[in-house]
Amino acid sequence: MWKKSELRAAPAPLEGPVVGTITGGTLIWCVLFLGQLPFYGWFADGGHAWWVWTCLAGGGLGCLGIVYVRKRDAAIKRAARAAAEATAADAA
């Protein structure tokens, strides 16, 4: 029996503006947290206080994500620059 994955190779992963995407998502979480904070009592009375804390957790984890993707982006650029320099040195 053949598998569908045997028909074609997997496509290359897409690289987009990762830092901007993570920063935008983190900003949205932080805005949601700050927007819900004045209504904390109402959320707590309705049993939905976890909504506020979820937004805070999303903002905090997003900040860690920003640090991570910025370091990753810098490492990818360093590796590309080193590969280009090695290729130029081999050609010379």
FIBA-649971 format. One record per residue: x, y, z of N, C-alpha, C, O, CB in turn; chain; residue number from 1. Coordinates in steps of 0.05 Angstrom, whole numbers. Glycine has a CB too. Layout:
[r [X; Y; Z]; [X; Y; Z]; [X; Y; Z]; [X; Y; Z]; [X; Y; Z]; 'A'; NUM]
...
END
This chain:
[r [17; -24; 0]; [0; 0; 0]; [18; 25; 0]; [37; 26; 15]; [-19; 0; 24]; 'A'; 1]
[r [12; 44; -16]; [28; 68; -18]; [17; 89; 1]; [-7; 89; 8]; [29; 79; -46]; 'A'; 2]
[r [34; 107; 9]; [26; 129; 27]; [26; 155; 11]; [42; 158; -8]; [46; 131; 52]; 'A'; 3]
[r [9; 173; 19]; [8; 198; 4]; [34; 214; 6]; [41; 228; -12]; [-15; 215; 16]; 'A'; 4]
[r [49; 210; 29]; [74; 225; 32]; [95; 215; 12]; [115; 229; 8]; [84; 222; 60]; 'A'; 5]
[r [91; 192; 0]; [111; 181; -19]; [108; 194; -46]; [125; 191; -63]; [108; 151; -21]; 'A'; 6]
[r [86; 209; -51]; [81; 220; -77]; [99; 245; -82]; [107; 249; -105]; [53; 228; -79]; 'A'; 7]
[r [104; 261; -62]; [120; 285; -66]; [135; 292; -40]; [128; 283; -18]; [102; 309; -74]; 'A'; 8]
[r [156; 307; -44]; [173; 315; -21]; [160; 337; -6]; [143; 352; -17]; [201; 323; -31]; 'A'; 9]
[r [167; 339; 19]; [156; 361; 36]; [167; 388; 26]; [190; 389; 19]; [162; 356; 66]; 'A'; 10]
[r [151; 409; 27]; [161; 435; 18]; [180; 446; 39]; [180; 439; 62]; [138; 454; 14]; 'A'; 11]
[r [196; 465; 30]; [215; 478; 48]; [199; 496; 67]; [179; 507; 60]; [236; 495; 32]; 'A'; 12]
[r [209; 498; 92]; [194; 515; 111]; [195; 545; 102]; [215; 554; 90]; [206; 512; 139]; 'A'; 13]
[r [174; 559; 108]; [173; 587; 101]; [186; 604; 123]; [183; 599; 146]; [143; 596; 98]; 'A'; 14]
[r [201; 623; 114]; [213; 642; 133]; [201; 670; 128]; [203; 680; 105]; [245; 643; 130]; 'A'; 15]
[r [189; 680; 147]; [176; 706; 145]; [187; 725; 166]; [208; 720; 178]; [146; 704; 147]; 'A'; 16]
[r [173; 747; 170]; [182; 767; 190]; [175; 757; 218]; [156; 766; 231]; [168; 794; 185]; 'A'; 17]
[r [191; 738; 228]; [185; 724; 254]; [186; 744; 277]; [168; 743; 294]; [205; 701; 258]; 'A'; 18]
[r [206; 761; 277]; [208; 780; 300]; [184; 799; 301]; [173; 804; 322]; [234; 796; 298]; 'A'; 19]
[r [176; 809; 278]; [153; 826; 277]; [127; 812; 284]; [110; 824; 298]; [150; 838; 249]; 'A'; 20]
[r [124; 788; 276]; [100; 772; 283]; [98; 767; 313]; [77; 771; 325]; [100; 746; 268]; 'A'; 21]
[r [120; 759; 325]; [120; 754; 354]; [116; 780; 369]; [102; 781; 389]; [147; 740; 363]; 'A'; 22]
[r [129; 801; 360]; [126; 827; 374]; [97; 837; 372]; [85; 847; 391]; [145; 848; 361]; 'A'; 23]
[r [84; 834; 348]; [56; 842; 345]; [38; 826; 363]; [20; 837; 375]; [48; 839; 316]; 'A'; 24]
[r [42; 800; 364]; [25; 783; 381]; [28; 790; 410]; [9; 790; 425]; [32; 754; 377]; 'A'; 25]
[r [53; 795; 419]; [58; 803; 447]; [45; 829; 453]; [33; 832; 475]; [88; 804; 452]; 'A'; 26]
[r [46; 848; 435]; [33; 873; 439]; [3; 870; 442]; [-10; 883; 458]; [39; 892; 415]; 'A'; 27]
[r [-9; 853; 426]; [-38; 847; 428]; [-45; 836; 455]; [-64; 844; 468]; [-47; 828; 406]; 'A'; 28]
[r [-29; 816; 465]; [-34; 805; 492]; [-32; 826; 513]; [-49; 827; 532]; [-14; 782; 498]; 'A'; 29]
[r [-12; 844; 511]; [-9; 865; 532]; [-32; 885; 531]; [-41; 893; 552]; [18; 879; 527]; 'A'; 30]
[r [-41; 892; 507]; [-63; 911; 505]; [-89; 898; 516]; [-104; 911; 530]; [-68; 919; 475]; 'A'; 31]
[r [-93; 872; 511]; [-116; 858; 522]; [-115; 857; 552]; [-135; 861; 565]; [-117; 830; 511]; 'A'; 32]
[r [-91; 853; 563]; [-88; 852; 593]; [-95; 880; 604]; [-110; 882; 623]; [-60; 844; 601]; 'A'; 33]
[r [-83; 900; 593]; [-88; 927; 603]; [-117; 936; 599]; [-128; 951; 616]; [-69; 947; 590]; 'A'; 34]
[r [-130; 927; 578]; [-158; 933; 573]; [-177; 919; 592]; [-198; 930; 599]; [-165; 926; 545]; 'A'; 35]
[r [-169; 895; 601]; [-187; 880; 620]; [-181; 887; 649]; [-198; 882; 666]; [-183; 851; 615]; 'A'; 36]
[r [-159; 898; 655]; [-151; 903; 682]; [-171; 921; 697]; [-177; 915; 721]; [-124; 915; 683]; 'A'; 37]
[r [-182; 942; 686]; [-201; 958; 701]; [-227; 943; 708]; [-241; 951; 726]; [-208; 983; 685]; 'A'; 38]
[r [-233; 922; 693]; [-257; 907; 697]; [-252; 881; 712]; [-268; 862; 711]; [-270; 900; 671]; 'A'; 39]
[r [-230; 879; 727]; [-222; 854; 741]; [-244; 845; 760]; [-250; 821; 761]; [-196; 858; 756]; 'A'; 40]
[r [-256; 863; 774]; [-278; 856; 793]; [-301; 843; 779]; [-312; 823; 789]; [-287; 880; 808]; 'A'; 41]
[r [-309; 854; 756]; [-331; 842; 741]; [-324; 814; 731]; [-340; 796; 732]; [-337; 860; 717]; 'A'; 42]
[r [-299; 811; 721]; [-290; 784; 712]; [-290; 765; 736]; [-298; 742; 733]; [-262; 786; 699]; 'A'; 43]
[r [-280; 774; 759]; [-278; 756; 782]; [-306; 748; 792]; [-310; 725; 799]; [-263; 770; 805]; 'A'; 44]
[r [-325; 767; 791]; [-352; 761; 800]; [-365; 740; 781]; [-381; 723; 791]; [-369; 786; 800]; 'A'; 45]
[r [-359; 741; 756]; [-370; 722; 737]; [-354; 696; 735]; [-362; 679; 719]; [-372; 735; 710]; 'A'; 46]
[r [-333; 693; 750]; [-316; 669; 749]; [-298; 668; 725]; [-289; 647; 717]; [-334; 645; 748]; 'A'; 47]
[r [-292; 692; 714]; [-275; 693; 690]; [-249; 709; 695]; [-238; 720; 676]; [-290; 705; 667]; 'A'; 48]
[r [-239; 709; 719]; [-215; 724; 725]; [-191; 712; 711]; [-171; 725; 706]; [-209; 724; 756]; 'A'; 49]
[r [-193; 687; 703]; [-171; 674; 689]; [-166; 687; 662]; [-144; 684; 651]; [-177; 644; 686]; 'A'; 50]
[r [-186; 700; 651]; [-182; 714; 625]; [-160; 736; 628]; [-143; 739; 611]; [-208; 727; 616]; 'A'; 51]
[r [-161; 750; 650]; [-142; 772; 655]; [-114; 760; 658]; [-94; 769; 646]; [-149; 788; 680]; 'A'; 52]
[r [-112; 738; 673]; [-86; 726; 678]; [-75; 711; 654]; [-51; 709; 650]; [-88; 707; 702]; 'A'; 53]
[r [-93; 702; 637]; [-84; 690; 612]; [-71; 711; 594]; [-50; 705; 581]; [-108; 677; 597]; 'A'; 54]
[r [-82; 734; 593]; [-70; 756; 577]; [-43; 764; 588]; [-25; 770; 573]; [-89; 780; 576]; 'A'; 55]
[r [-41; 765; 615]; [-15; 771; 627]; [6; 750; 620]; [28; 756; 614]; [-18; 775; 657]; 'A'; 56]
[r [-3; 725; 622]; [16; 703; 615]; [24; 704; 586]; [47; 700; 579]; [3; 676; 622]; 'A'; 57]
[r [5; 710; 569]; [11; 713; 540]; [31; 735; 535]; [50; 732; 519]; [-14; 718; 524]; 'A'; 58]
[r [28; 758; 549]; [47; 780; 546]; [74; 773; 556]; [94; 779; 544]; [36; 804; 560]; 'A'; 59]
[r [75; 760; 580]; [101; 752; 591]; [116; 732; 574]; [140; 735; 570]; [97; 741; 619]; 'A'; 60]
[r [101; 711; 565]; [114; 691; 548]; [122; 703; 521]; [142; 695; 509]; [95; 667; 544]; 'A'; 61]
[r [106; 722; 512]; [113; 736; 487]; [139; 751; 489]; [155; 752; 471]; [91; 754; 479]; 'A'; 62]
[r [143; 763; 513]; [169; 778; 517]; [192; 759; 516]; [213; 765; 504]; [168; 792; 544]; 'A'; 63]
[r [189; 735; 527]; [210; 715; 525]; [214; 706; 496]; [236; 702; 487]; [204; 690; 543]; 'A'; 64]
[r [191; 704; 482]; [193; 697; 454]; [207; 717; 437]; [221; 710; 418]; [165; 692; 443]; 'A'; 65]
[r [203; 743; 443]; [217; 764; 428]; [247; 761; 432]; [262; 763; 412]; [207; 792; 438]; 'A'; 66]
[r [256; 757; 456]; [284; 753; 461]; [295; 729; 446]; [316; 731; 434]; [290; 750; 492]; 'A'; 67]
[r [280; 707; 447]; [288; 683; 433]; [290; 687; 403]; [311; 680; 391]; [269; 660; 439]; 'A'; 68]
[r [270; 698; 390]; [271; 701; 361]; [291; 722; 352]; [302; 719; 330]; [243; 708; 350]; 'A'; 69]
[r [296; 742; 368]; [317; 761; 360]; [344; 748; 361]; [361; 752; 343]; [317; 786; 379]; 'A'; 70]
[r [349; 731; 381]; [375; 717; 382]; [377; 697; 359]; [398; 694; 347]; [378; 702; 409]; 'A'; 71]
[r [355; 683; 353]; [355; 664; 331]; [360; 678; 305]; [376; 668; 288]; [328; 649; 330]; 'A'; 72]
[r [347; 701; 300]; [351; 716; 276]; [380; 725; 273]; [392; 724; 251]; [332; 740; 275]; 'A'; 73]
[r [391; 735; 295]; [419; 743; 294]; [438; 720; 288]; [457; 723; 273]; [427; 757; 321]; 'A'; 74]
[r [432; 696; 299]; [449; 673; 295]; [447; 664; 265]; [467; 656; 254]; [441; 650; 313]; 'A'; 75]
[r [423; 665; 254]; [420; 658; 226]; [435; 677; 208]; [448; 668; 189]; [390; 658; 218]; 'A'; 76]
[r [434; 703; 214]; [449; 722; 198]; [479; 718; 201]; [494; 721; 181]; [441; 751; 206]; 'A'; 77]
[r [488; 712; 225]; [517; 707; 230]; [526; 683; 214]; [548; 683; 202]; [523; 703; 259]; 'A'; 78]
[r [510; 662; 214]; [517; 637; 199]; [518; 642; 169]; [536; 632; 156]; [498; 615; 206]; 'A'; 79]
[r [499; 658; 159]; [499; 664; 131]; [523; 681; 123]; [535; 677; 102]; [473; 679; 123]; 'A'; 80]
[r [530; 700; 140]; [553; 717; 135]; [579; 701; 136]; [597; 704; 119]; [555; 740; 156]; 'A'; 81]
[r [581; 682; 155]; [605; 665; 156]; [607; 647; 132]; [629; 642; 122]; [605; 648; 182]; 'A'; 82]
[r [584; 636; 123]; [584; 619; 99]; [593; 635; 74]; [607; 625; 57]; [557; 606; 95]; 'A'; 83]
[r [583; 660; 72]; [591; 677; 49]; [620; 683; 50]; [634; 683; 30]; [574; 703; 49]; 'A'; 84]
[r [631; 689; 74]; [659; 694; 76]; [676; 670; 70]; [697; 672; 57]; [666; 704; 105]; 'A'; 85]
[r [667; 646; 78]; [682; 622; 72]; [681; 616; 42]; [701; 607; 31]; [669; 598; 88]; 'A'; 86]
[r [659; 621; 29]; [657; 617; 1]; [675; 637; -14]; [688; 629; -34]; [628; 621; -9]; 'A'; 87]
[r [676; 662; -5]; [693; 682; -17]; [723; 675; -13]; [739; 679; -31]; [687; 710; -6]; 'A'; 88]
[r [730; 664; 10]; [757; 656; 16]; [766; 632; -1]; [788; 631; -11]; [761; 650; 46]; 'A'; 89]
[r [747; 614; -6]; [753; 590; -23]; [756; 598; -52]; [772; 586; -66]; [731; 569; -20]; 'A'; 90]
[r [741; 618; -60]; [743; 627; -88]; [769; 643; -93]; [778; 643; -116]; [719; 645; -95]; 'A'; 91]
[r [779; 655; -73]; [804; 671; -77]; [829; 655; -77]; [850; 667; -80]; [806; 691; -56]; 'A'; 92]
END
